[in-house]
């Protein structure tokens, strides 16, 4: 009977306590739910690099990137490094060349080339995807100039300039961008496709005189892999005079003493001790100075490098420091004991660390 009397009281107490119990339960549940969120984070997933076209688009170069991919479709080997032009430059300057497959093959390489590679001391020879019969089936070259061209200064952040036809250059604006299967660099413009030798000599203001002297030697344009150490207009004027018309035999002598055949000696291969033999049997020996300048046979300055032509490269030289009549015509450089074109130049270039693609 006493229990029956207490029941209403106990029931009332339970009603009063139930909201507090419910609040405690909710709080406990909320704290339990929050605890894993605040102390344990899901691992960040490492996404795979995007395609070349998508990566280019993400960096403001989608127009060129799309055209590049379309023109490289089916090409073997595939591009491992691509040099892509920003949309602004491509839209205004180059849209008319959008279907020029040769241009886009010239913008890519099957080498994987980072900015560090391109900043190497002597620079890099970049073999592109286009095939050129007068280069032994290799692709046309693009060149980077290394630290020696800035007086040997070791600068890991200096802008990288890349040289192509006519010696024209573009600058890398963004470097080392990963895409699926390779690396992409954003550049300030398209590379200049190399022209035939005589056309290039006529187009470069410093070599127009040489072009007129050797215009009858059309076979040079089909010769495989040539290097021309081209005397400047001033150098030739100091020898022949500004108004002198030289004979065909003199022109032949001039050509033979300044042309190397069978090897394209781009500037990264012009290292200390490299040796090349001209058509007339004169050895051209390379010396480099601490300030980065390049000398030939001790007293001939290379004043401009890497005018890339269809079948090789042209470097412009000044007149000899010891006399205008000794521009690669003196007998002192000839070594009678050597009866074949020296290949020490290519070997020395490999030892010196220049990047090759052949």
Buried (B, 14 or more C-beta within 10 A) or exposed (E): EEEEEEEEEEEEEEEEEEEEEEEEEEEEEEEEEEEEEEEEEEEEEEEEBBBBBBBBBBBBBBBBBBBBBEBBEEBEEEBBBBBBBBBEBBEEEBEEBBEBBBBBBBBBBBBEBEBEBBBBBBBBBBBBBBEBEBBEEBBBBBBBBBBBBBEBEEEEEEEBBBBBBBBBBBEBBBBEBEBEEBBBBBBBBBBBBBBBBBBBBBBBEBBBBBBBBBEEBEEBBEBBBBBBBBBBBBBBBBBBEEEEEBEEEBBBBBBBBBBBBBBBBBBBBBBBBBBBBBBBBBBBBBBBEEEBBBBBBEBBBBBBBBBBBBBBBBBBBBBBEEEBEBBBBBEEBBEEEEEEBBEBBBEBBEEBEBBBBE
